[in-house]
Amino acid sequence: MILLLGGTSESLDVADYLTKAKAPFILSVTTDYGAELARPHAVHVSEQILTPATFHDFFTAHHITLIIDATHPFAKVISGTVMTAAHADQIRYVRLERENGLAEDPNLKLFDDLDGVVDFLKPTTGTVYLSTGSKTAGEYAEKLGVTRLHVRVLPTVKAIGLLDDAGFEADQIDAVRGPFSEQLNVDLFARCHAVAVVTKESGRRGGVQEKIAACKQLSIPCLVIKRPTLNYPERAASLFELKVLLEETL
């Protein structure tokens, strides 16, 4: 049995590929929203949140022989813990991680982490548009002041709850599911008079190029947090590369 760690559009592509190859697999997600998206693509969907304490039992109970990690490029903690667990149980681990797709642009500024972005923004004034998700919105609010921020998140109860806890008002939130075109980004950024946009190095399928292009149209900086890097034993940057890695396995 294959364990496919999902949460990205690529994971659904992998699920379709495994289904077509008639390879048995479990698609693991961590939210109800993720499960809703996953069910049309997989017979077996697991919403169990795997932890270092439960990995071994899960692997054993489901006879896992291969792990395909197609989680978000910023899911550093889960990727690291899964790699460790896979190594301990001698299970093959393959990471599918999208290319970043970043091209040089005068409006593009790269940062190692949230604190670097905050340090850049503190001397400035005006509305900052956050497209980094709900999990870190509270930290930005704490360090920059919630009144400076406008945030875009998925339209889920959990996401809105996190923003409510952080002090965001309804008119500071765009709760909408992508994808977002360049023009839609322009409209959303301009509507709240954003002076800067904060995003992550999430790759082309994460919409970062459309955000950068929209910022260029508006002549405002796009502040991009670089993705974390891990030493993966095997890595594919596309579904095609993954198929090549697995051609003798499936």
C-alpha positions as CSV (number, residue, x, y, z in Angstrom):
1,M,0.0,0.0,0.0
2,I,1.2,3.5,-0.9
3,L,0.7,6.5,1.5
4,L,0.2,9.7,-0.4
5,L,0.4,12.8,1.7
6,G,-1.8,15.4,0.2
7,G,-3.0,19.0,0.6
8,T,-1.9,20.3,-2.8
9,S,-3.3,20.2,-6.3
10,E,-0.3,18.1,-7.3
11,S,-1.4,15.4,-4.8
12,L,-4.7,15.1,-6.7
13,D,-2.8,14.6,-9.9
14,V,-0.7,11.9,-8.3
15,A,-3.9,10.3,-7.0
16,D,-5.3,10.2,-10.5
17,Y,-2.1,8.7,-11.8
18,L,-2.0,6.0,-9.1
19,T,-5.7,5.1,-9.7
20,K,-5.0,4.8,-13.4
21,A,-2.0,2.6,-12.7
22,K,-4.2,0.5,-10.4
23,A,-1.8,1.0,-7.5
24,P,-3.4,0.8,-4.1
25,F,-3.0,3.9,-2.0
26,I,-4.3,6.0,0.9
27,L,-4.6,9.7,0.3
28,S,-3.9,11.4,3.7
29,V,-5.3,14.9,4.4
30,T,-5.6,16.9,7.6
31,T,-8.8,19.0,7.1
32,D,-12.4,18.4,6.1
33,Y,-11.9,20.8,3.2
34,G,-8.9,18.7,2.0
35,A,-11.0,15.5,2.3
36,E,-13.8,17.1,0.3
37,L,-11.4,17.8,-2.5
38,A,-9.7,14.4,-2.2
39,R,-12.7,12.1,-2.3
40,P,-13.3,12.3,-6.1
41,H,-9.7,11.3,-6.7
42,A,-9.2,8.5,-4.2
43,V,-11.0,5.4,-2.9
44,H,-9.3,5.6,0.5
45,V,-9.0,9.0,2.1
46,S,-7.6,9.4,5.7
47,E,-8.2,12.5,7.8
48,Q,-6.1,11.1,10.7
49,I,-3.5,13.6,11.7
50,L,-0.2,11.6,11.7
51,T,2.3,12.4,14.5
52,P,5.7,10.9,15.4
53,A,3.8,8.8,18.0
54,T,1.4,7.3,15.4
55,F,3.4,6.9,12.3
56,H,4.7,3.4,13.0
57,D,1.3,2.0,13.9
58,F,-0.3,3.6,10.8
59,F,2.5,2.2,8.6
60,T,2.1,-1.3,10.1
61,A,-1.7,-1.4,10.1
62,H,-1.9,-0.4,6.5
63,H,1.2,-2.3,5.2
64,I,2.8,0.9,3.8
65,T,5.7,0.2,1.5
66,L,6.1,3.6,-0.2
67,I,5.4,7.1,0.9
68,I,4.9,9.9,-1.6
69,D,5.0,13.3,0.1
70,A,3.0,15.8,-2.0
71,T,2.3,18.3,0.9
72,H,2.7,22.0,0.6
73,P,6.3,23.4,-0.1
74,F,6.1,25.0,3.4
75,A,5.1,21.9,5.2
76,K,8.6,21.5,6.6
77,V,7.6,20.0,9.9
78,I,5.5,17.2,8.5
79,S,8.0,16.4,5.7
80,G,10.8,16.2,8.2
81,T,9.0,14.0,10.6
82,V,7.7,11.7,7.9
83,M,11.2,11.3,6.5
84,T,12.5,10.3,9.9
85,A,9.7,7.9,10.5
86,A,10.1,6.3,7.0
87,H,13.8,5.9,7.6
88,A,13.2,4.2,11.0
89,D,10.7,1.8,9.4
90,Q,12.8,1.3,6.2
91,I,10.1,2.6,3.9
92,R,10.9,4.3,0.7
93,Y,10.1,8.1,0.8
94,V,9.8,10.3,-2.3
95,R,9.2,14.0,-2.2
96,L,7.1,15.7,-4.9
97,E,7.9,19.4,-4.6
98,R,6.9,22.0,-7.3
99,E,9.6,24.2,-8.8
100,N,9.5,27.8,-7.4
101,G,9.2,29.4,-10.9
102,L,10.5,32.7,-9.7
103,A,11.9,35.1,-12.3
104,E,13.9,38.2,-11.5
105,D,11.8,41.3,-11.2
106,P,12.5,44.7,-9.6
107,N,9.2,44.5,-7.7
108,L,10.2,41.1,-6.2
109,K,11.9,41.0,-2.8
110,L,13.0,37.7,-1.2
111,F,13.1,37.0,2.5
112,D,14.2,34.0,4.6
113,D,11.4,34.2,7.1
114,L,8.4,36.2,8.5
115,D,10.7,38.3,10.7
116,G,12.6,39.6,7.7
117,V,9.3,40.7,6.1
118,V,8.2,42.4,9.3
119,D,11.5,44.3,9.6
120,F,11.1,45.5,6.0
121,L,7.6,46.7,6.6
122,K,7.9,48.3,10.0
123,P,9.3,51.6,8.7
124,T,6.6,51.9,6.1
125,T,2.9,53.0,6.3
126,G,-0.2,51.8,4.5
127,T,-2.1,48.6,4.0
128,V,-0.2,45.3,3.6
129,Y,-2.0,42.5,1.7
130,L,-1.3,39.1,3.2
131,S,-1.6,36.0,1.0
132,T,0.3,33.7,3.3
133,G,-2.7,31.9,4.8
134,S,-4.5,32.0,8.1
135,K,-1.9,30.2,10.2
136,T,0.6,33.1,10.3
137,A,-1.8,36.0,10.1
138,G,-2.0,36.3,13.9
139,E,1.8,36.7,14.1
140,Y,1.8,39.4,11.5
141,A,-1.0,41.1,13.3
142,E,0.9,41.0,16.6
143,K,4.1,42.4,15.1
144,L,2.8,44.9,12.6
145,G,-0.6,45.8,14.1
146,V,-3.8,44.2,12.8
147,T,-5.2,47.5,11.4
148,R,-2.4,47.6,8.8
149,L,-3.4,44.2,7.3
150,H,-5.8,42.8,4.7
151,V,-5.7,39.0,4.4
152,R,-6.7,36.4,1.8
153,V,-7.6,33.0,3.1
154,L,-9.6,29.9,2.1
155,P,-13.3,30.2,3.0
156,T,-13.3,27.7,5.8
157,V,-14.6,27.9,9.4
158,K,-11.1,27.2,10.8
159,A,-9.4,29.9,8.8
160,I,-12.0,32.5,9.7
161,G,-11.8,31.5,13.3
162,L,-8.1,32.0,13.4
163,L,-8.5,35.5,11.9
164,D,-11.3,36.4,14.4
165,D,-9.0,35.3,17.2
166,A,-6.3,37.6,15.9
167,G,-8.6,40.6,15.8
168,F,-9.3,40.9,12.0
169,E,-12.6,42.5,11.0
170,A,-14.8,41.2,8.2
171,D,-13.8,44.1,5.8
172,Q,-10.1,43.1,6.2
173,I,-10.7,39.5,4.9
174,D,-11.0,38.1,1.4
175,A,-12.3,34.6,2.0
176,V,-12.1,33.0,-1.4
177,R,-10.7,29.9,-3.1
178,G,-8.3,30.3,-6.1
179,P,-6.9,30.1,-8.6
180,F,-6.4,33.8,-9.0
181,S,-5.6,35.5,-12.3
182,E,-3.2,38.4,-12.6
183,Q,-6.2,40.8,-13.1
184,L,-8.1,39.4,-10.2
185,N,-5.1,39.9,-8.0
186,V,-4.8,43.5,-9.3
187,D,-8.4,44.1,-8.4
188,L,-8.1,42.7,-4.9
189,F,-4.8,44.5,-4.1
190,A,-6.1,47.8,-5.5
191,R,-9.5,47.5,-3.7
192,C,-7.8,47.7,-0.3
193,H,-5.1,50.2,-1.5
194,A,-2.3,47.8,-0.7
195,V,1.2,49.3,-0.6
196,A,2.8,45.8,-0.5
197,V,1.9,42.2,-0.9
198,V,3.3,39.3,1.2
199,T,3.3,35.8,-0.2
200,K,5.3,32.6,-0.1
201,E,7.6,30.9,-2.6
202,S,4.9,28.3,-3.4
203,G,5.6,27.7,-7.0
204,R,3.7,28.3,-10.2
205,R,0.7,26.3,-9.2
206,G,0.6,28.3,-6.0
207,G,-0.1,31.4,-8.0
208,V,3.1,33.4,-7.1
209,Q,3.8,34.5,-10.7
210,E,0.3,36.1,-10.9
211,K,0.9,37.9,-7.7
212,I,4.2,39.3,-8.8
213,A,2.8,40.4,-12.1
214,A,-0.1,42.1,-10.4
215,C,2.3,44.0,-8.1
216,K,4.3,45.1,-11.1
217,Q,1.1,46.5,-12.6
218,L,0.4,48.4,-9.4
219,S,4.1,49.4,-8.9
220,I,4.2,47.9,-5.4
221,P,6.7,45.4,-3.9
222,C,5.9,41.7,-3.7
223,L,7.6,40.3,-0.6
224,V,8.2,36.6,-1.0
225,I,9.2,34.3,1.8
226,K,11.6,31.6,0.5
227,R,10.6,28.0,1.0
228,P,12.5,25.9,3.6
229,T,15.0,23.4,2.2
230,L,15.3,19.8,3.4
231,N,17.7,17.1,2.3
232,Y,15.3,14.7,0.6
233,P,16.5,11.2,-0.2
234,E,14.5,11.3,-3.5
235,R,12.8,14.3,-5.0
236,A,10.7,14.9,-8.1
237,A,9.8,18.4,-9.3
238,S,6.8,17.3,-11.5
239,L,4.4,14.4,-12.0
240,F,6.5,13.3,-15.0
241,E,9.7,13.1,-12.9
242,L,7.7,11.2,-10.2
243,K,6.5,8.7,-12.8
244,V,10.1,8.1,-13.9
245,L,11.2,7.5,-10.3
246,L,8.4,5.0,-9.8
247,E,8.3,3.3,-13.2
248,E,10.0,0.1,-11.8
249,T,7.8,0.2,-8.6
250,L,4.3,0.4,-10.0
